[in-house]
Amino acid sequence: MATTHSLAGDVKDIALAERGKRKIEWANQQMPVLQLIRKRFIKEQPLRGTRLSACLHVTSETANLAITLRDGGAEVVLCASNPLSTQDEVAACLVKDYSIPTFAIKGEDHNTYYAHLDAALEHKPQITMDDGADLVTTLVTKRFHLVPGVIGGTEETTTGVIRLRAMAKDGTLKYPIISVNDALTKHLFDNRYGTGQSTIDGILRATNLLLAGTKMVVAGYGWCGRGIAMRAKGLGADVIVTEISPVRALEAVMDGFRVMPMAEAAKIGDIFVTVTGNKSVLAQEHFERMKDGAVLCNSGHFNVEIDIPALEKLSSGKKPARPFVDEYAMKDGRRLYLLGEGRLINLAAAEGHPAAVMDMSFANQALSAEYLLQHAAELGRQVYPVPEAIDRQIARLKLESMGIQADRLTPEQEHYLASWSEGT
Ligand SMILES: NC(=O)c1ccc[n+]([C@@H]2O[C@H](COP(=O)([O-])OP(=O)(O)OC[C@H]3O[C@@H](n4cnc5c(N)ncnc54)[C@H](O)[C@@H]3O)[C@@H](O)[C@H]2O)c1
């Protein structure tokens, strides 16, 4: 580990801090809702003395969340939620300029990734903040003695929420979790517009391919998939969607996309993007049918959506073609290109979601942490939604920051909507 001895944390190079600071400040300008929360937190100190361990993508937006939590009185420790998503300059700046212990190095190996999780848990958190549920699962499987000290936690992403709901169902979940992902001001915007734009950004930065006229296969038409398909279409790609849900498949058809099984799409696609939260969505039978030169990437949480071991078995070797692009030589002579080692391409090859969208996601995180401190005693070992009042407040503040006003119900309309006898 590249431990920085004088400062708490493990970052690539503390000398990168100055560059990180500029990046964090740039993101902050696009995060007006979080700024308002931070101002109030500084005054009211709602998180005073709370030990909070956060396992999130270490980006400039996350830095602004960590600073907001710290300014609200929390003792924050941060580690990476993905080995490839860390912005090393941001990690350095958090340690050097904000005294927030940060354990994250872009490209860290498996053991370092888990050593960093352990380091965050050494903090003995009262609140956990997860993106993918790695803190919670590590706590209940390896650090069980720390569980009684935890009041509650929050979860950022779809895959984490699915894991945590499974834990709640079989009794493994030991404290309440607020599902930030389920807030409307999170998934309607972050998953759709954030993942939509930044996934395309990651593909383009990695490959510099022209999307116009390209056959792009999007696997999964959920919140993220809709965003990716919409933005790819806008750039002129011929978008094909694959799905396992008949409702979502139908929605994709009516949104104007071709829908077909992956076994068919595999034969014609130029670029494949998986974003399902599932595993082996691209598997051996698909690699065998793909065209020479096909590009494969993933924007779902874990790097299991593309069956990389199967790809390796079919190939005689791999070599780097460009940064974040590996060329796999198939034994039959074709070449397939895997981007970002099959990890979240928007974070591996680009910068993740734009700050303006993370403003709402992280406003939900900050207000959910405050809510947990006030209400944890009333909550069970379940996954709870973000309270509607918080969701609405964030939407209102975001609109205000954009200088946009929406109409309000008149008293007459309020009465009409609340009454069953009206309209007869
Ligand atoms: N890249 C990012 O920055 C980012 C941001 C948010 C969420 N995520 C992750 O992206 C993934 C998807 O999130 P979401 O919010 O869109 O979830 P979602 O549940 O809204 O959508 C997932 C879709 O995939 C479909 N699906 C499942 N298995 C499939 C298969 N084998 N083939 C085709 N379709 C299949 C489901 O039917 C569903 O419609 C999750 O892992 C989530 O954690 C990534």
The ligand as an ORCA input file, in Angstrom:
! r2SCAN-3c Opt
* xyz 0 1
  N     -22.749      3.397    -13.986
  C     -23.255      4.060    -12.963
  O     -22.751      5.110    -12.560
  C     -24.491      3.557    -12.321
  C     -25.426      4.471    -11.765
  C     -26.589      3.968    -11.205
  C     -26.810      2.584    -11.180
  N     -25.849      1.739    -11.689
  C     -26.009      0.275    -11.705
  O     -26.565     -0.079    -12.977
  C     -27.324     -1.286    -12.862
  C     -28.741     -1.052    -13.378
  O     -29.397     -0.070    -12.563
  P     -30.883      0.442    -12.902
  O     -31.180      1.491    -11.895
  O     -31.014      0.728    -14.353
  O     -31.700     -0.896    -12.546
  P     -33.164     -1.321    -13.045
  O     -33.597     -2.384    -12.109
  O     -34.026     -0.107    -13.218
  O     -32.894     -1.937    -14.510
  C     -32.234     -3.123    -14.761
  C     -32.914     -3.747    -15.985
  O     -32.123     -4.853    -16.445
  C     -33.023     -5.873    -16.852
  N     -32.286     -7.155    -16.888
  C     -31.960     -7.980    -15.865
  N     -31.301     -9.060    -16.320
  C     -31.196     -8.913    -17.676
  C     -30.619     -9.680    -18.724
  N     -30.029    -10.850    -18.470
  N     -30.701     -9.211    -19.989
  C     -31.323     -8.041    -20.270
  N     -31.901     -7.269    -19.315
  C     -31.829     -7.697    -18.045
  C     -34.145     -5.809    -15.851
  O     -35.327     -6.430    -16.344
  C     -34.318     -4.305    -15.668
  O     -35.261     -3.747    -16.569
  C     -27.232     -1.667    -11.375
  O     -26.170     -2.541    -11.192
  C     -26.940     -0.334    -10.700
  O     -26.372     -0.499     -9.429
  C     -24.720      2.196    -12.283
*
